[in-house]
Amino acid sequence: MDSHWGERFAVEVRLIPESGLFGWEIWDTVRGEVAESSWARDWTAYESREAAFRAGQFQLTLGCPSLPARNLQRTPELG
C-alpha cells in the first residue's frame, strides 16, 4: 500500500446521466486518472450524493483501488 494513500487518492461523486443516481470514483491524484469507479466496477449507483460518497470512502479504506488506473478524463459536475 502506498505510504501516502490518503493523500494520493481522493473520492469524487458524479451524477450518472439519465438515471438521476450517483456513483463514486476514486481518483489517483498523482496520475490524474480514475483508478476505481462504482459504475465501471459493478454498475452500482446510489440514490444520494452522501451515500455514494460514504461507499467510495469505504472502498478507499479497504485499500482500493485494486484495478490499475485507467485514463478517464475528468468530466464537469452535472448536478
MITOR-297907 format. One record per residue (C-alpha): x, y negated, z negated; residue number from 1; residue in three letters. Coordinates in pm, 1 decimal, always signed. Each point is the difference from the previous one (the first is absolute). Example, Ala and Ser with C-alpha at 12.3 -4.5 7.8 and 13.67 -1.06 7.14 Angstrom:
+----------+----------+----------+------+------+
!        u !        v !        w ! resi ! resn !
+----------+----------+----------+------+------+
!  +1230.0 !   +450.0 !   -780.0 !    1 !  ALA !
!   +137.0 !   -344.0 !    +66.0 !    2 !  SER !
+----------+----------+----------+------+------+
// end
This chain:
+----------+----------+----------+------+------+
!        u !        v !        w ! resi ! resn !
+----------+----------+----------+------+------+
!     +0.0 !     +0.0 !     +0.0 !    1 !  MET !
!   +119.5 !   -349.6 !    +79.9 !    2 !  ASP !
!   +134.6 !   -170.8 !   -313.0 !    3 !  SER !
!   -190.9 !   -316.5 !    +96.3 !    4 !  HIS !
!   -317.1 !   +185.6 !   +100.9 !    5 !  TRP !
!   -241.9 !   -260.8 !   -136.4 !    6 !  GLY !
!   +187.6 !   -282.1 !   +169.2 !    7 !  GLU !
!    +37.7 !   +172.2 !   +335.8 !    8 !  ARG !
!   -358.3 !   +119.8 !    +45.6 !    9 !  PHE !
!   -319.5 !   -202.7 !    -28.6 !   10 !  ALA !
!   -367.9 !    +94.5 !    +17.5 !   11 !  VAL !
!   -220.5 !   -199.1 !   +233.7 !   12 !  GLU !
!   -373.7 !    +40.7 !    +56.0 !   13 !  VAL !
!   -156.4 !    -37.5 !   +343.2 !   14 !  ARG !
!   -357.0 !    -12.9 !   +120.3 !   15 !  LEU !
!    -65.1 !   +284.6 !   +244.8 !   16 !  ILE !
!   -171.7 !   -153.2 !   +304.0 !   17 !  PRO !
!   -356.7 !   +108.4 !    +78.9 !   18 !  GLU !
!    -37.7 !   +185.8 !   -331.0 !   19 !  SER !
!    -10.4 !   -269.2 !   -265.2 !   20 !  GLY !
!   +224.5 !   +224.9 !   -210.6 !   21 !  LEU !
!   +354.2 !    -54.9 !   -125.4 !   22 !  PHE !
!   +318.6 !   +201.2 !    +26.0 !   23 !  GLY !
!   +340.5 !    -35.1 !   -165.3 !   24 !  TRP !
!   +339.5 !    -20.9 !   +165.2 !   25 !  GLU !
!   +335.9 !    +40.9 !   -168.6 !   26 !  ILE !
!   +247.2 !   -231.7 !   +168.7 !   27 !  TRP !
!   +374.9 !    +51.8 !     +1.8 !   28 !  ASP !
!    +97.0 !   -362.9 !    -54.9 !   29 !  THR !
!   +362.2 !    +61.2 !    +98.3 !   30 !  VAL !
!    -83.6 !   +151.2 !   +338.5 !   31 !  ARG !
!   -321.0 !   -199.5 !    +56.6 !   32 !  GLY !
!   -196.1 !   +316.4 !    +77.8 !   33 !  GLU !
!   -299.6 !   +188.0 !   -132.3 !   34 !  VAL !
!   +131.4 !   +308.0 !   -177.2 !   35 !  ALA !
!   -332.0 !   +149.1 !   -112.1 !   36 !  GLU !
!   -365.8 !    -75.5 !    +70.1 !   37 !  SER !
!   -323.9 !   +137.1 !   -142.3 !   38 !  SER !
!   -165.6 !    -17.7 !   +340.4 !   39 !  TRP !
!   +282.8 !   +148.9 !   +206.8 !   40 !  ALA !
!    +76.9 !   +259.5 !   -266.4 !   41 !  ARG !
!   -340.2 !   +159.8 !    -52.3 !   42 !  ASP !
!   -263.0 !   -248.7 !   +119.7 !   43 !  TRP !
!    -84.1 !   -111.9 !   -352.9 !   44 !  THR !
!   -179.9 !   -332.2 !    -42.4 !   45 !  ALA !
!   -139.1 !   -181.0 !   -304.1 !   46 !  TYR !
!   -310.8 !   -209.6 !    -60.8 !   47 !  GLU !
!   +189.8 !   -278.2 !   -173.2 !   48 !  SER !
!   +331.4 !   -177.0 !    +36.5 !   49 !  ARG !
!    +72.6 !    +72.8 !   -367.8 !   50 !  GLU !
!    -58.9 !   +375.6 !    +34.4 !   51 !  ALA !
!   +228.9 !    +14.4 !   +303.8 !   52 !  ALA !
!   +270.6 !   -192.9 !   -184.5 !   53 !  PHE !
!    -19.0 !   +228.9 !   -305.4 !   54 !  ARG !
!    +26.6 !   +308.9 !   +222.8 !   55 !  ALA !
!   +300.0 !   -146.4 !   +184.1 !   56 !  GLY !
!   +170.0 !    -88.2 !   -329.3 !   57 !  GLN !
!    -59.8 !   +356.3 !   -119.3 !   58 !  PHE !
!   +165.0 !   +140.5 !   +314.0 !   59 !  GLN !
!   +295.0 !   -229.8 !    -56.9 !   60 !  LEU !
!    +42.5 !   +128.2 !   -356.9 !   61 !  THR !
!     +7.3 !   +357.4 !   +132.0 !   62 !  LEU !
!   +315.8 !    -81.4 !   +191.0 !   63 !  GLY !
!   -159.0 !    -49.3 !   +336.7 !   64 !  CYS !
!    +60.0 !    -77.3 !   +273.3 !   65 !  PRO !
!    +66.1 !   +356.7 !    +99.2 !   66 !  SER !
!    -22.7 !    -70.7 !   +371.7 !   67 !  LEU !
!   +283.1 !   -163.9 !   +189.5 !   68 !  PRO !
!    -70.8 !   -365.3 !    +61.0 !   69 !  ALA !
!   -191.7 !    -67.4 !   +319.1 !   70 !  ARG !
!    +32.3 !   -315.6 !   +200.9 !   71 !  ASN !
!   -349.0 !   -148.1 !    -37.7 !   72 !  LEU !
!    -37.6 !   -370.5 !    +45.9 !   73 !  GLN !
!   -147.0 !   -204.4 !   -283.3 !   74 !  ARG !
!   -349.8 !   -111.1 !    +94.6 !   75 !  THR !
!   -180.5 !   -312.0 !   -119.3 !   76 !  PRO !
!   -236.4 !    +47.9 !   -292.3 !   77 !  GLU !
!   -353.6 !    +57.5 !   +121.4 !   78 !  LEU !
!   -212.0 !    -87.8 !   -294.4 !   79 !  GLY !
+----------+----------+----------+------+------+
// end
